[in-house]
């Protein structure tokens, strides 16, 4: 089991940036990798403020969010990113 770690991380997202889940269900992950352990399940329409971003070695962007008081990651492939609210 080879885990792919992010190749670049930005801990300074754009001010006021947030994401909305765009699929029926989406997995939260412990790290910014689709290979990392699942840490929760989100549903379409859930919104989160972006805490950080990462891009893995395959070029897939993930977003760091707070969920239940813990830092978790969601793939950029299942969200819509917006600024302000």
Secondary structure, DSSP 8 states (H G I E B T S, - for coil): -----EEEEES---TTEEEEE-SSEEEEESSSSTTS-EEEEEETT-EEE--EEEEETTS-EEEEEEETTEEEEEEGGGEEEEE--
